[in-house]
């Protein structure tokens, strides 16, 4: 089995949706460090996306920013069209874009429900569909990878851990779990590998209140047997591994990068 090397993704082309901040930005950096050309998708913050592109260029990599709302079919098709025009093809899709719109269930609006499902689940469907079309059209390029294409679906520990007050988010991630497995089963014979990453508590701006103070972080660590909050690059490194030939026999698997959060830490003391 090939080992991970400094340029293990050399020559490959990756699209990271929601790649301008947080976990997506870390994945974009990690992919670039591994030698991939990286397309950074963003919804509205063009400045942040361009900053990521400039950062990758400054380190000797190649990147571009591309705007699209992943919940909109025409915008996704246009985004893939731009990538095909610029780079000719695609080798890796990281379907990372996602949102939270939290509310107590009895107060949750239909708009909150629909918007979260549209971005977190339908967005993955639309992007993965275009990627599968391209991987199938182009076929295997052995000098680049053992697989014809790699899709990494970004999920969450809340694909298996219920989350009161976040029913729309948890439902979307539970949907990602079976979406990923069903797609992986369908396209594996085409040498297309589909897997997922489910992060636990990661130090990103979206959950700043949970780790910003020493007291808050200590409380959060009670849910993490490994007793530290995750860093964005913990997910970046996992994504590079799943995109590389070092994981070539990994198909239809969810990699929980969570410090043990899914181990039911409340039962550490007997239960």
Backbone torsions as a table, in degrees:
resi	resn	phi	psi	omega
1	UNK	NA	133.0	179.2
2	UNK	-61.4	142.7	177.2
3	UNK	-91.6	155.0	173.0
4	UNK	-66.9	133.0	176.2
5	UNK	-125.8	175.3	-177.4
6	UNK	-59.0	-35.1	-178.6
7	UNK	-120.3	47.7	-173.9
8	UNK	-65.4	-19.1	179.2
9	UNK	-110.3	21.7	-177.2
10	UNK	-54.9	132.9	177.4
11	UNK	85.7	-10.7	-177.1
12	UNK	-90.2	157.3	-176.9
13	UNK	-117.6	124.9	-174.2
14	UNK	-122.0	141.5	171.5
15	UNK	-113.9	125.3	176.2
16	UNK	-115.5	110.7	177.7
17	UNK	-78.5	146.9	-174.6
18	UNK	60.0	40.1	-171.0
19	UNK	-92.9	8.5	-174.0
20	UNK	-93.4	-7.0	-178.3
21	UNK	-157.2	166.4	172.3
22	UNK	57.9	-136.3	-178.4
23	UNK	-62.4	-39.8	-179.7
24	UNK	-60.8	-41.0	178.9
25	UNK	-65.2	-39.8	178.3
26	UNK	-64.1	-39.9	178.3
27	UNK	-65.2	-42.2	178.3
28	UNK	-60.3	-44.6	178.4
29	UNK	-61.2	-46.2	-177.2
30	UNK	-64.6	-40.5	178.3
31	UNK	-64.4	-41.4	178.9
32	UNK	-65.0	-42.7	177.9
33	UNK	-60.8	-30.0	179.4
34	UNK	-84.3	2.5	173.0
35	UNK	102.5	-0.5	-178.8
36	UNK	-81.3	149.9	163.9
37	UNK	-78.8	137.1	-171.3
38	UNK	-125.0	125.0	171.5
39	UNK	-96.2	123.6	-176.4
40	UNK	-103.8	106.6	177.8
41	UNK	-81.8	142.1	176.1
42	UNK	-143.1	160.0	178.9
43	UNK	-94.2	-54.1	-172.5
44	UNK	-135.7	-22.1	-174.8
45	UNK	-93.4	79.8	-178.3
46	UNK	-62.7	-34.3	-178.4
47	UNK	-64.3	-44.0	179.3
48	UNK	-65.3	-39.6	178.9
49	UNK	-64.6	-43.5	179.5
50	UNK	-66.5	-34.2	176.4
51	UNK	-61.3	-40.7	177.2
52	UNK	-64.0	-43.3	178.2
53	UNK	-59.6	-46.2	-179.6
54	UNK	-63.1	-38.7	179.0
55	UNK	-62.4	-43.4	179.5
56	UNK	-67.0	-42.1	177.3
57	UNK	-60.7	-40.9	-179.1
58	UNK	-63.0	-26.0	179.0
59	UNK	-93.3	8.8	176.8
60	UNK	89.8	8.9	179.9
61	UNK	-95.2	-176.7	179.7
62	UNK	-126.7	132.4	-177.6
63	UNK	-154.1	161.5	172.1
64	UNK	-147.7	155.1	177.0
65	UNK	-104.1	139.2	179.7
66	UNK	-140.8	124.9	-176.5
67	UNK	-86.8	137.5	172.4
68	UNK	-171.2	141.9	168.0
69	UNK	-86.8	110.8	-172.4
70	UNK	-67.7	-11.9	178.3
71	UNK	-85.2	-3.1	-176.9
72	UNK	-111.0	119.0	-173.4
73	UNK	-56.3	-48.2	-177.1
74	UNK	-64.6	-36.6	179.8
75	UNK	-69.2	-37.9	177.0
76	UNK	-65.3	-43.6	179.2
77	UNK	-62.3	-40.4	178.3
78	UNK	-65.1	-41.5	179.0
79	UNK	-60.3	-46.4	178.6
80	UNK	-65.6	-34.4	176.5
81	UNK	-62.2	-40.4	177.5
82	UNK	-63.0	-43.3	-179.9
83	UNK	-64.8	-40.8	179.1
84	UNK	-64.5	-38.1	179.6
85	UNK	-67.7	-40.1	-176.7
86	UNK	-79.0	-43.6	-170.3
87	UNK	-117.5	-5.5	176.5
88	UNK	84.8	-31.2	-179.7
89	UNK	-166.6	-171.3	-179.9
90	UNK	-143.9	144.2	179.7
91	UNK	-115.7	-27.6	-173.4
92	UNK	-138.3	130.6	169.8
93	UNK	-117.5	125.6	169.4
94	UNK	-110.4	104.1	-177.4
95	UNK	-85.5	85.3	-170.3
96	UNK	-104.6	-22.1	-173.9
97	UNK	-57.3	132.9	179.3
98	UNK	-164.0	159.5	-180.0
99	UNK	-140.7	162.8	170.1
100	UNK	-123.3	135.6	170.2
101	UNK	-134.1	89.1	-167.7
102	UNK	-86.1	148.9	176.2
103	UNK	-169.5	149.8	169.0
104	UNK	-56.0	144.3	-170.8
105	UNK	-56.7	-43.0	-177.0
106	UNK	-68.4	-15.5	179.3
107	UNK	-106.9	-2.1	-177.8
108	UNK	-70.2	129.8	-179.4
109	UNK	-86.0	160.5	176.4
110	UNK	-62.5	-35.0	178.6
111	UNK	-64.0	-41.3	177.4
112	UNK	-62.8	-43.0	178.4
113	UNK	-62.7	-52.9	-175.5
114	UNK	-64.2	-39.8	-177.4
115	UNK	-65.2	-44.9	180.0
116	UNK	-65.2	-44.3	178.0
117	UNK	-64.7	-36.7	-178.2
118	UNK	-65.2	-43.6	-179.1
119	UNK	-77.5	-51.7	-169.5
120	UNK	-74.6	-28.7	-176.8
121	UNK	-115.5	-54.9	178.9
122	UNK	-62.6	-36.5	177.5
123	UNK	-60.0	-39.2	177.4
124	UNK	-67.5	-40.3	176.6
125	UNK	-58.8	-49.2	-175.8
126	UNK	-63.9	-44.0	-179.0
127	UNK	-69.7	-42.9	179.9
128	UNK	-64.7	-36.7	179.6
129	UNK	-62.1	-44.7	178.7
130	UNK	-66.1	-37.5	178.8
131	UNK	-64.7	-44.8	179.8
132	UNK	-62.1	-40.7	176.7
133	UNK	-57.5	-44.5	-178.2
134	UNK	-71.2	-42.8	178.8
135	UNK	-60.6	-40.2	-180.0
136	UNK	-67.8	-42.5	179.9
137	UNK	-61.5	-45.5	-173.3
138	UNK	-81.6	-36.0	-179.2
139	UNK	77.2	-171.0	-174.5
140	UNK	-75.3	137.5	171.5
141	UNK	-121.9	90.3	-170.9
142	UNK	-56.3	-31.3	-178.7
143	UNK	-71.6	-16.1	177.1
144	UNK	-96.2	-43.4	-174.1
145	UNK	-163.2	155.4	174.9
146	UNK	-73.0	-17.6	179.8
147	UNK	-107.8	152.3	176.4
148	UNK	-73.6	-20.7	178.7
149	UNK	-177.1	155.2	-179.6
150	UNK	-127.8	130.9	175.6
151	UNK	-120.3	127.8	175.9
152	UNK	-117.4	114.9	178.7
153	UNK	-90.7	125.3	177.7
154	UNK	-85.6	119.4	-180.0
155	UNK	-114.4	-136.0	-177.1
156	UNK	-170.4	156.9	173.0
157	UNK	-58.7	-18.2	179.4
158	UNK	-82.0	14.0	164.7
159	UNK	-79.5	-15.0	176.1
160	UNK	-129.3	-19.1	178.8
161	UNK	-99.1	116.8	177.2
162	UNK	-59.1	152.7	-175.7
163	UNK	-143.7	93.4	179.1
164	UNK	-59.8	140.3	-178.4
165	UNK	85.1	-3.0	-178.3
166	UNK	-137.8	41.5	-171.7
167	UNK	-61.2	-39.9	-179.6
168	UNK	-65.2	-42.4	179.9
169	UNK	-64.7	-49.4	-179.0
170	UNK	-62.4	-39.2	178.0
171	UNK	-63.8	-39.4	179.7
172	UNK	-65.3	-39.6	-178.9
173	UNK	-74.9	-34.0	171.9
174	UNK	-61.6	-37.1	175.9
175	UNK	-65.1	-39.2	178.0
176	UNK	-59.7	-38.2	-179.1
177	UNK	-56.5	-50.0	-178.0
178	UNK	-81.0	-28.0	172.2
179	UNK	-58.7	-49.8	-178.7
180	UNK	-60.6	-48.0	-177.3
181	UNK	-64.0	-42.8	-178.8
182	UNK	-67.3	-41.0	177.2
183	UNK	-65.9	-42.7	179.5
184	UNK	-58.9	-42.6	179.1
185	UNK	-62.8	-37.7	-175.2
186	UNK	-73.8	-35.6	-170.8
187	UNK	-109.6	-0.4	-177.5
188	UNK	-59.0	-35.4	-178.4
189	UNK	-67.3	-15.3	175.8
190	UNK	-90.8	9.7	-177.8
191	UNK	64.7	31.6	173.0
192	UNK	-105.1	122.7	-178.6
193	UNK	-100.2	126.7	178.7
194	UNK	-121.3	125.4	178.6
195	UNK	-142.1	178.3	179.5
196	UNK	-138.7	156.0	169.5
197	UNK	-118.5	131.5	175.8
198	UNK	-115.2	98.0	178.8
199	UNK	-72.3	151.1	168.2
200	UNK	-91.8	-136.7	179.4
201	UNK	-77.7	115.0	-177.3
202	UNK	-118.7	141.2	-176.1
203	UNK	-76.5	86.4	178.4
204	UNK	-129.5	162.7	-177.8
205	UNK	-58.7	-28.0	-175.1
206	UNK	-65.3	-27.1	-179.7
207	UNK	-119.2	31.3	-175.3
208	UNK	-53.1	-39.4	-176.8
209	UNK	-60.8	-24.6	-177.1
210	UNK	-81.6	-12.4	-177.2
211	UNK	-138.1	-1.8	-170.7
212	UNK	-66.4	-34.9	178.1
213	UNK	-105.4	157.8	179.5
214	UNK	-60.1	-38.0	-179.1
215	UNK	-67.1	-43.3	-179.8
216	UNK	-64.6	-41.6	-179.5
217	UNK	-66.5	-38.2	177.7
218	UNK	-62.3	-39.8	178.8
219	UNK	-66.7	-41.4	178.4
220	UNK	-63.3	-38.7	-177.9
221	UNK	-64.5	-17.7	174.9
222	UNK	-63.4	-22.4	179.3
223	UNK	-91.7	-0.9	-173.2
224	UNK	-124.0	104.8	-179.6
225	UNK	-54.1	-32.0	-179.5
226	UNK	-76.1	-8.9	172.6
227	UNK	59.6	39.1	166.2
228	UNK	-152.4	148.2	174.5
229	UNK	-75.6	148.0	179.7
230	UNK	-75.7	152.5	174.9
231	UNK	-104.0	150.2	-178.5
232	UNK	-52.1	-36.8	-177.9
233	UNK	-71.4	-16.8	170.5
234	UNK	-58.4	-38.4	178.6
235	UNK	-77.8	-37.8	178.0
236	UNK	-57.7	-46.1	-179.7
237	UNK	-65.5	-38.7	178.0
238	UNK	-63.5	-38.9	-179.9
239	UNK	-65.9	-40.6	177.7
240	UNK	-61.4	-43.2	179.2
241	UNK	-61.4	-46.0	-179.4
242	UNK	-66.5	-25.9	178.7
243	UNK	-85.1	-11.9	-173.6
244	UNK	-94.5	165.8	176.3
245	UNK	-70.6	-11.4	175.5
246	UNK	-64.1	-20.4	178.6
247	UNK	-113.4	29.2	-170.9
248	UNK	-60.4	-24.2	-178.6
249	UNK	-98.3	10.5	179.1
250	UNK	-96.2	112.3	-174.6
251	UNK	-138.9	127.6	176.0
252	UNK	71.5	28.3	-175.4
253	UNK	-112.0	142.6	171.0
254	UNK	-101.3	123.6	178.5
255	UNK	-96.5	112.1	180.0
256	UNK	-86.6	111.7	179.9
257	UNK	-109.3	85.8	-164.2
258	UNK	-144.5	9.9	-179.0
259	UNK	61.3	16.9	179.5
260	UNK	93.3	13.4	-178.0
261	UNK	-59.0	-30.7	-179.5
262	UNK	-83.0	9.1	-179.8
263	UNK	-93.4	14.4	179.7
264	UNK	53.3	65.9	-174.7
265	UNK	-60.9	-19.3	177.2
266	UNK	-62.4	-17.9	-179.0
267	UNK	-97.7	10.2	179.2
268	UNK	-60.0	-32.6	-175.7
269	UNK	-99.5	33.5	174.0
270	UNK	111.8	-55.8	179.0
271	UNK	95.6	NA	NA
